[in-house]
Amino acid sequence: MKNIRINTFSLLAAISISTVACKKDFIKINDNPNTAPVATPETLLAPALYNVVNNNQTRALRLTNELMQDHVTTTNSDEIHRYVIRPGESDNMWNNWYQERTNFLDMYKGGQVIKSSTYMGIGEILDVWTISLLTDMFGDVPYSEANRGRDTIYQPKFDPQKDIYTDLFRKLEDANTLLAAGQAVNADDKPMDPLYNGDPAKWRKFGNSLYLRLLMRVSGKTEMNAAAKIKEIVETNAANYPIFSNNEESAILRFTTVPPYTSAFNSYRDFDFNGDNGLSTFFINNLKEWGDPRIAKWASTVNGTYEGIPSGYAPGDIPVRQSFYLAALKNEPLLGNIINYAELQFILAEAAMKGYISTDPKTYYDKGVEAGITLWGVAMPAGYLDKDGIKWNNALTADNKMEMIMLQKYYALFFTDFQQWHEYRRTGHPVLPKGPGLQNNGEMPSRFKYPVYVQSLNRTNYQKAVEAMGGDDLNIKVWWNKN
């Protein structure tokens, strides 16, 4: 974290110096009339997408998986599992997401230059995805004036989260229209798309599936009319909004063991990946009780069985590590997940359970359970959907139904940036056990604090944002999470 802060300060200082020294007609003087004014979009796609996914991987291991009890640290000084989040944790995400967002914006502009509706649509989808990560993490963030250093805007205003989401939905609508044209990319450019090999139809499904994720996230805010839009996408105008129809269409940057698409953990020593953490009792016990075959893909055995350790243990009372992540996960292709088919099915199950759409929620729930398992290359055991704790029961209370959906969704979101945490904040599910060592009054953090350097280098706009949100604190709820 320290190096990132120093580099960011240096970069901002360099920008300030170069702006003063080369202010007058720099762009005009140095324009090359024989070159394009922006980078070609196909060259931007893979590096920027890969950098975001890789960064998200490392943050999932360090932060999400500990907050959400996938694993528990066995290093007493690391207190994330006790809900202690230091301000410096914010720098990494803020820097990475904003940096790569510039490339996604340039993809859209490059698509305009070469008249490619496909690259324009892809650029918008990835822009939306990246900004959703930022605003869901922090709340109000720079958006309309962000990534505009070329326009000499170095201290961008913070936009209200409601306004950000409204514009994200506009962009997803636009991307859906652009990709509906089905404009093919050049054959030579297809390998430069590590997600869908340049297929506009699959990118369109990704965009609309992401749309449903974000609509569900703001569905508690009636002014967004999310329920009606979900119904339109899924039922009344489904032909105009194609979404994932199977696991193969999931948005997963599938890693290899050969550069350039290697996992962030490819170069980790085993100890760096799993040496100072053990899988939690919560994470392990559900899989054991269900006889879930994914457990053999994720966890080691201890004396022939799977055992977890408690999260939130008291300081000094460090448990003996039991089961831990298998080293094979370091290069697992599926850890490049952005949004998958199983998650989509659980979104639809929740929508059906709440009456947004008319289908029986059991239909989507059962598909989600099966897809979550088979994605990992294993078969769903016979009778699995009839097991206690898994079998859908329409007679249950709404809260119990939500617990069933969100518990299964929790496992579908394994190693997916901060999505487990976002969904817990939104719904309170799955219900996590609380250990005796929890800090923060035993309350799960509701957001991360803004980076410290933002507080100093963009102080006026930072202070306005803090005043609007009610503070810059771990317990300040973002707009979509307020009652």
C-alpha positions as CSV (number, residue, x, y, z in Angstrom):
1,M,0.0,0.0,0.0
2,K,2.8,2.4,0.8
3,N,4.3,2.1,-2.6
4,I,1.0,2.8,-4.3
5,R,0.5,6.0,-2.3
6,I,4.0,7.2,-3.2
7,N,3.5,6.5,-6.8
8,T,0.1,8.2,-6.9
9,F,1.5,11.3,-5.3
10,S,4.4,11.3,-7.8
11,L,2.0,10.9,-10.7
12,L,-0.2,13.7,-9.6
13,A,2.8,15.9,-9.0
14,A,4.1,15.1,-12.5
15,I,0.7,16.0,-14.0
16,S,0.7,19.3,-12.2
17,I,4.3,20.2,-13.3
18,S,3.7,19.2,-16.9
19,T,0.5,21.1,-17.1
20,V,2.3,24.3,-16.0
21,A,5.4,23.8,-18.1
22,C,3.6,22.7,-21.3
23,K,0.3,24.5,-21.1
24,K,0.2,26.6,-24.3
25,D,-1.1,24.6,-27.3
26,F,0.8,21.5,-26.4
27,I,-1.7,19.1,-28.0
28,K,-1.9,21.2,-31.2
29,I,1.8,21.5,-31.6
30,N,2.4,17.8,-31.0
31,D,-0.5,16.3,-33.0
32,N,0.6,13.8,-35.6
33,P,-1.8,14.1,-38.5
34,N,-1.0,10.6,-39.6
35,T,-2.1,8.9,-36.4
36,A,-5.4,8.3,-34.7
37,P,-6.1,10.7,-31.7
38,V,-7.0,7.7,-29.5
39,A,-5.6,4.2,-29.1
40,T,-7.4,1.6,-31.1
41,P,-10.0,-0.1,-28.9
42,E,-8.9,-3.7,-29.5
43,T,-5.5,-2.9,-28.0
44,L,-7.0,-1.5,-24.8
45,L,-9.5,-4.3,-24.0
46,A,-7.3,-7.2,-22.8
47,P,-4.8,-5.3,-20.7
48,A,-7.3,-3.2,-18.9
49,L,-9.8,-6.0,-18.3
50,Y,-7.0,-8.3,-17.1
51,N,-5.6,-5.7,-14.7
52,V,-9.0,-5.1,-13.0
53,V,-9.8,-8.8,-12.7
54,N,-6.3,-9.6,-11.3
55,N,-6.5,-6.7,-8.8
56,N,-10.0,-7.9,-7.7
57,Q,-8.6,-11.3,-7.1
58,T,-6.0,-10.2,-4.6
59,R,-8.5,-8.0,-2.8
60,A,-11.0,-10.9,-2.6
61,L,-8.3,-13.0,-0.9
62,R,-7.2,-10.2,1.4
63,L,-10.5,-8.5,2.3
64,T,-13.8,-10.1,1.0
65,N,-13.0,-13.6,1.9
66,E,-12.0,-12.7,5.4
67,L,-14.9,-10.3,6.1
68,M,-17.3,-12.8,4.7
69,Q,-15.8,-15.8,6.5
70,D,-14.7,-17.8,3.5
71,H,-11.4,-18.0,5.5
72,V,-9.9,-16.8,8.7
73,T,-6.5,-15.4,9.2
74,T,-4.2,-17.1,11.7
75,T,-2.1,-14.0,12.0
76,N,-3.2,-12.2,15.2
77,S,-2.2,-8.7,13.9
78,D,-4.5,-8.9,10.9
79,E,-7.9,-7.9,12.2
80,I,-10.1,-7.8,9.1
81,H,-12.1,-10.7,10.3
82,R,-12.8,-8.6,13.4
83,Y,-14.2,-5.8,11.2
84,V,-11.1,-3.6,11.5
85,I,-10.4,-2.0,8.1
86,R,-7.5,0.4,8.0
87,P,-7.8,3.5,5.7
88,G,-4.8,2.5,3.6
89,E,-6.8,-0.5,2.3
90,S,-8.8,1.8,0.1
91,D,-5.9,3.1,-2.0
92,N,-5.4,-0.1,-4.0
93,M,-9.0,-0.3,-5.3
94,W,-9.4,3.4,-5.9
95,N,-6.2,3.6,-7.9
96,N,-6.7,0.5,-10.0
97,W,-10.4,1.1,-10.9
98,Y,-10.0,4.7,-11.9
99,Q,-6.8,4.0,-13.9
100,E,-8.4,1.2,-15.9
101,R,-11.6,3.2,-16.3
102,T,-9.7,5.6,-18.4
103,N,-8.9,2.8,-20.8
104,F,-12.5,1.7,-21.0
105,L,-13.6,5.3,-21.7
106,D,-11.0,5.4,-24.4
107,M,-12.3,2.1,-25.8
108,Y,-15.7,3.8,-26.3
109,K,-14.1,6.8,-28.0
110,G,-11.9,4.5,-30.2
111,G,-15.0,2.7,-31.2
112,Q,-16.6,5.9,-32.3
113,V,-13.5,6.8,-34.3
114,I,-13.4,3.5,-36.2
115,K,-17.3,3.4,-36.3
116,S,-17.5,0.1,-34.3
117,S,-20.7,-0.2,-32.4
118,T,-19.4,-3.4,-30.8
119,Y,-16.3,-1.7,-29.2
120,M,-18.5,1.2,-28.2
121,G,-20.9,-1.2,-26.4
122,I,-18.0,-3.2,-24.8
123,G,-16.4,0.0,-23.5
124,E,-19.7,1.1,-21.9
125,I,-20.3,-2.2,-20.2
126,L,-16.8,-2.3,-18.7
127,D,-17.0,1.4,-17.7
128,V,-20.3,0.6,-15.9
129,W,-18.8,-2.5,-14.2
130,T,-15.8,-0.5,-13.0
131,I,-17.8,2.4,-11.7
132,S,-20.2,0.1,-10.0
133,L,-17.3,-1.4,-8.1
134,L,-16.2,2.1,-7.0
135,T,-19.5,3.5,-5.9
136,D,-20.6,0.3,-4.2
137,M,-17.4,0.3,-2.2
138,F,-17.3,4.0,-1.2
139,G,-20.7,5.6,-2.0
140,D,-20.5,9.0,-3.6
141,V,-17.5,9.2,-5.9
142,P,-16.1,11.3,-8.7
143,Y,-17.9,10.3,-11.9
144,S,-19.0,13.0,-14.3
145,E,-15.8,14.9,-13.9
146,A,-13.6,11.9,-13.2
147,N,-10.9,10.6,-15.7
148,R,-10.7,14.0,-17.3
149,G,-7.2,15.1,-16.7
150,R,-6.8,15.8,-20.4
151,D,-9.5,18.5,-19.9
152,T,-7.4,19.8,-16.9
153,I,-9.9,18.6,-14.4
154,Y,-7.6,17.4,-11.6
155,Q,-10.0,17.9,-8.7
156,P,-13.3,16.3,-9.8
157,K,-16.5,16.7,-7.9
158,F,-18.1,13.7,-6.2
159,D,-21.4,12.7,-7.7
160,P,-24.3,11.4,-5.6
161,Q,-24.7,7.6,-5.9
162,K,-28.3,7.9,-7.1
163,D,-27.2,10.0,-10.0
164,I,-24.3,7.6,-10.8
165,Y,-26.6,4.6,-10.9
166,T,-29.1,6.5,-13.0
167,D,-26.4,7.1,-15.6
168,L,-25.0,3.6,-15.4
169,F,-28.4,2.3,-16.4
170,R,-28.5,4.8,-19.3
171,K,-25.2,3.4,-20.5
172,L,-26.3,-0.2,-20.2
173,E,-29.4,0.7,-22.3
174,D,-27.1,2.3,-24.9
175,A,-24.7,-0.7,-24.8
176,N,-27.6,-3.1,-25.4
177,T,-28.7,-1.1,-28.4
178,L,-25.2,-0.8,-29.8
179,L,-24.5,-4.5,-29.5
180,A,-27.8,-5.4,-31.0
181,A,-26.4,-4.3,-34.3
182,G,-24.2,-7.4,-34.2
183,Q,-21.3,-5.7,-35.9
184,A,-18.5,-8.2,-36.3
185,V,-15.0,-7.3,-35.2
186,N,-12.1,-8.0,-37.5
187,A,-11.0,-11.6,-37.5
188,D,-7.5,-10.6,-36.5
189,D,-8.8,-8.7,-33.5
190,K,-10.9,-11.6,-32.0
191,P,-8.0,-13.2,-30.1
192,M,-7.4,-9.8,-28.4
193,D,-10.7,-10.3,-26.5
194,P,-10.0,-12.8,-23.7
195,L,-13.6,-12.9,-22.6
196,Y,-15.8,-13.5,-25.7
197,N,-13.5,-13.6,-28.7
198,G,-15.2,-10.5,-30.1
199,D,-18.7,-11.9,-30.1
200,P,-21.1,-9.0,-29.7
201,A,-24.0,-11.3,-28.8
202,K,-22.2,-12.6,-25.8
203,W,-21.1,-9.2,-24.7
204,R,-24.7,-8.1,-25.0
205,K,-25.8,-10.9,-22.6
206,F,-23.0,-9.9,-20.2
207,G,-24.2,-6.3,-20.2
208,N,-27.8,-7.2,-19.5
209,S,-26.9,-9.7,-16.8
210,L,-24.9,-7.0,-15.2
211,Y,-27.9,-4.7,-15.6
212,L,-30.0,-7.2,-13.5
213,R,-27.3,-7.3,-10.8
214,L,-27.3,-3.6,-10.4
215,L,-31.1,-3.2,-10.7
216,M,-31.4,-5.7,-7.8
217,R,-28.8,-3.8,-5.8
218,V,-30.9,-0.6,-5.9
219,S,-34.3,-2.4,-5.8
220,G,-34.9,-1.1,-2.2
221,K,-35.0,2.5,-3.5
222,T,-38.5,2.8,-5.0
223,E,-37.6,6.0,-6.9
224,M,-35.4,3.8,-9.2
225,N,-38.4,1.7,-10.4
226,A,-36.1,-1.3,-10.5
227,A,-38.8,-3.9,-10.1
228,A,-40.6,-2.7,-13.3
229,K,-37.3,-2.7,-15.2
230,I,-36.4,-6.2,-14.0
231,K,-39.8,-7.4,-15.2
232,E,-39.3,-5.7,-18.6
233,I,-35.9,-7.4,-19.1
234,V,-37.0,-10.8,-18.0
235,E,-40.6,-11.0,-19.1
236,T,-42.4,-8.3,-21.0
237,N,-39.5,-7.4,-23.4
238,A,-37.1,-10.3,-23.0
239,A,-36.4,-10.6,-26.7
240,N,-34.7,-7.1,-26.6
241,Y,-32.7,-8.0,-23.5
242,P,-30.9,-11.3,-23.9
243,I,-29.2,-12.6,-20.8
244,F,-27.0,-15.6,-19.9
245,S,-28.6,-18.9,-20.7
246,N,-25.9,-21.3,-19.5
247,N,-22.6,-21.5,-17.6
248,E,-20.6,-21.2,-20.8
249,E,-21.8,-17.6,-21.4
250,S,-20.7,-16.4,-18.0
251,A,-18.3,-13.5,-17.9
252,I,-15.2,-15.2,-16.6
253,L,-11.7,-14.3,-17.7
254,R,-10.4,-17.8,-17.7
255,F,-6.8,-17.9,-16.6
256,T,-4.1,-20.0,-18.1
257,T,-0.7,-20.9,-16.7
258,V,1.0,-19.2,-19.7
259,P,1.3,-15.4,-19.9
260,P,-0.4,-13.0,-20.6
261,Y,-3.5,-14.4,-18.9
262,T,-2.1,-15.8,-15.7
263,S,-3.9,-15.6,-12.4
264,A,-2.8,-13.0,-9.9
265,F,-1.7,-15.9,-7.7
266,N,0.4,-17.6,-10.3
267,S,3.6,-16.3,-8.8
268,Y,2.6,-16.7,-5.2
269,R,4.3,-19.2,-3.0
270,D,1.8,-21.6,-1.5
271,F,2.4,-19.9,1.9
272,D,1.5,-16.5,0.5
273,F,-1.8,-17.9,-0.8
274,N,-2.9,-20.2,2.0
275,G,-0.2,-20.3,4.7
276,D,-1.6,-17.8,7.1
277,N,-5.3,-18.6,6.8
278,G,-7.7,-21.4,7.3
279,L,-11.2,-22.0,5.9
280,S,-13.9,-20.9,8.3
281,T,-16.3,-23.2,10.2
282,F,-19.2,-21.4,8.5
283,F,-17.7,-21.9,5.0
284,I,-16.8,-25.6,5.5
285,N,-19.8,-26.8,7.5
286,N,-22.4,-25.9,5.0
287,L,-20.6,-27.7,2.2
288,K,-20.1,-30.7,4.5
289,E,-23.7,-30.9,5.5
290,W,-24.9,-30.7,1.9
291,G,-22.4,-33.1,0.5
292,D,-21.4,-30.4,-1.9
293,P,-18.8,-31.7,-4.4
294,R,-17.2,-28.3,-4.7
295,I,-15.6,-28.8,-1.3
296,A,-13.0,-31.1,-2.9
297,K,-12.1,-28.4,-5.4
298,W,-11.6,-25.8,-2.8
299,A,-10.5,-27.3,0.5
300,S,-7.8,-29.5,1.9
301,T,-8.6,-32.3,4.3
302,V,-7.3,-32.8,7.9
303,N,-7.0,-36.4,9.0
304,G,-9.3,-37.4,6.2
305,T,-12.1,-34.9,6.8
306,Y,-12.9,-31.2,6.3
307,E,-12.7,-28.9,9.3
308,G,-13.0,-25.2,9.7
309,I,-12.0,-22.6,12.3
310,P,-14.1,-19.9,13.9
311,S,-14.0,-16.3,12.6
312,G,-13.9,-13.3,14.9
313,Y,-11.9,-15.1,17.6
314,A,-10.6,-13.0,20.5
315,P,-7.2,-11.4,20.3
316,G,-4.5,-13.9,21.3
317,D,-6.9,-16.9,21.0
318,I,-5.6,-18.0,17.7
319,P,-7.1,-21.3,16.6
320,V,-5.1,-24.1,15.0
321,R,-5.5,-24.0,11.3
322,Q,-7.5,-26.9,9.8
323,S,-8.7,-27.1,6.2
324,F,-7.2,-24.5,3.9
325,Y,-7.4,-23.4,0.2
326,L,-5.9,-26.0,-2.2
327,A,-2.8,-24.7,-3.9
328,A,-4.4,-25.6,-7.2
329,L,-6.7,-22.6,-6.8
330,K,-3.8,-20.3,-7.5
331,N,-4.1,-21.1,-11.2
332,E,-7.8,-21.9,-11.2
333,P,-9.4,-20.4,-14.4
334,L,-12.7,-19.8,-12.7
335,L,-11.2,-17.4,-10.2
336,G,-11.4,-14.8,-13.0
337,N,-15.1,-14.6,-12.4
338,I,-16.9,-11.3,-13.1
339,I,-20.5,-12.4,-13.2
340,N,-21.7,-16.0,-13.8
341,Y,-24.9,-17.8,-14.8
342,A,-25.5,-19.1,-11.3
343,E,-25.4,-15.6,-9.8
344,L,-27.9,-14.5,-12.5
345,Q,-30.3,-17.4,-11.5
346,F,-30.2,-16.3,-7.9
347,I,-31.0,-12.7,-8.9
348,L,-34.0,-14.0,-10.8
349,A,-35.0,-16.3,-7.9
350,E,-35.0,-13.3,-5.6
351,A,-37.0,-11.2,-8.1
352,A,-39.6,-14.0,-8.4
353,M,-39.8,-14.4,-4.6
354,K,-40.5,-10.7,-4.3
355,G,-43.1,-10.7,-7.0
356,Y,-41.1,-8.6,-9.5
357,I,-41.5,-11.4,-12.1
358,S,-44.2,-14.1,-12.3
359,T,-42.1,-17.3,-12.5
360,D,-42.0,-19.7,-9.5
361,P,-38.8,-18.8,-7.6
362,K,-38.1,-22.5,-7.3
363,T,-37.3,-22.7,-11.0
364,Y,-34.5,-20.2,-10.8
365,Y,-33.3,-21.3,-7.4
366,D,-32.9,-24.9,-8.6
367,K,-31.1,-23.8,-11.8
368,G,-28.8,-21.6,-9.7
369,V,-27.9,-24.4,-7.3
370,E,-27.1,-26.8,-10.2
371,A,-25.2,-24.2,-12.2
372,G,-23.1,-23.2,-9.2
373,I,-21.9,-26.8,-8.8
374,T,-21.5,-27.8,-12.5
375,L,-19.5,-24.7,-13.3
376,W,-16.7,-26.3,-11.3
377,G,-16.6,-29.3,-13.5
378,V,-18.4,-31.7,-11.1
379,A,-21.9,-33.2,-11.4
380,M,-24.6,-32.3,-9.0
381,P,-25.2,-35.4,-6.8
382,A,-28.5,-37.3,-7.2
383,G,-31.2,-36.0,-4.9
384,Y,-29.2,-32.9,-4.0
385,L,-32.1,-30.5,-4.5
386,D,-34.2,-32.6,-2.0
387,K,-31.7,-32.3,0.9
388,D,-32.5,-30.5,4.1
389,G,-31.3,-27.0,3.9
390,I,-31.3,-27.0,0.1
391,K,-34.9,-28.1,-0.8
392,W,-37.0,-25.1,-1.8
393,N,-40.1,-24.6,0.2
394,N,-42.7,-22.0,-0.8
395,A,-44.2,-22.2,2.7
396,L,-41.2,-20.6,4.3
397,T,-41.2,-17.0,5.4
398,A,-39.8,-14.4,3.1
399,D,-36.7,-14.0,5.3
400,N,-36.0,-17.8,5.3
401,K,-36.4,-17.9,1.6
402,M,-33.9,-15.0,1.3
403,E,-31.5,-16.9,3.5
404,M,-31.7,-19.9,1.2
405,I,-31.1,-17.9,-1.9
406,M,-28.3,-15.8,-0.5
407,L,-26.5,-18.7,1.1
408,Q,-26.3,-20.5,-2.3
409,K,-25.4,-17.2,-4.0
410,Y,-22.6,-16.7,-1.4
411,Y,-20.9,-19.8,-2.8
412,A,-21.6,-18.8,-6.4
413,L,-19.7,-15.6,-5.7
414,F,-16.6,-17.4,-4.4
415,F,-13.5,-15.1,-5.1
416,T,-15.7,-12.6,-7.1
417,D,-14.2,-9.2,-6.0
418,F,-16.5,-7.7,-3.3
419,Q,-19.8,-9.2,-4.3
420,Q,-20.4,-11.4,-1.3
421,W,-19.9,-8.4,1.0
422,H,-22.1,-6.1,-1.1
423,E,-24.9,-8.6,-1.1
424,Y,-24.5,-9.1,2.7
425,R,-24.8,-5.3,3.2
426,R,-27.9,-5.2,1.0
427,T,-29.8,-8.1,2.5
428,G,-28.2,-9.2,5.8
429,H,-27.8,-12.7,4.3
430,P,-26.4,-15.2,4.7
431,V,-26.5,-14.9,8.5
432,L,-22.9,-15.1,9.7
433,P,-21.9,-16.3,13.1
434,K,-20.3,-13.6,15.3
435,G,-17.2,-14.3,17.2
436,P,-16.2,-12.9,20.6
437,G,-13.4,-10.8,19.2
438,L,-15.4,-8.6,16.8
439,Q,-14.7,-4.9,16.9
440,N,-16.8,-2.1,15.4
441,N,-19.6,-2.9,17.9
442,G,-20.0,-6.3,16.2
443,E,-21.3,-4.6,13.0
444,M,-20.1,-5.5,9.5
445,P,-18.6,-2.4,7.9
446,S,-20.9,-0.7,5.5
447,R,-18.3,0.8,3.2
448,F,-14.6,1.7,3.1
449,K,-13.2,5.1,3.9
450,Y,-12.0,7.3,1.1
451,P,-8.2,7.1,0.4
452,V,-6.2,9.4,2.6
453,Y,-4.5,11.2,-0.3
454,V,-7.9,12.0,-1.8
455,Q,-8.8,13.7,1.4
456,S,-5.8,16.0,1.0
457,L,-5.5,16.5,-2.8
458,N,-9.2,17.0,-3.5
459,R,-10.1,18.3,-0.1
460,T,-13.0,20.7,-1.0
461,N,-14.9,18.1,-3.0
462,Y,-14.1,15.4,-0.4
463,Q,-15.6,17.5,2.3
464,K,-18.7,18.2,0.3
465,A,-19.1,14.4,-0.3
466,V,-18.6,13.6,3.4
467,E,-21.2,16.2,4.4
468,A,-23.7,14.8,1.9
469,M,-23.2,11.2,3.0
470,G,-23.2,12.0,6.7
471,G,-19.5,11.2,7.3
472,D,-16.5,9.2,6.1
473,D,-16.8,6.2,8.3
474,L,-17.0,2.4,8.0
475,N,-20.5,2.5,9.3
476,I,-21.9,5.2,7.0
477,K,-24.4,3.4,4.7
478,V,-24.3,4.2,1.0
479,W,-27.5,5.5,-0.7
480,W,-28.8,2.1,-1.9
481,N,-28.3,0.7,1.6
482,K,-30.2,3.3,3.5
483,N,-33.8,2.7,4.5
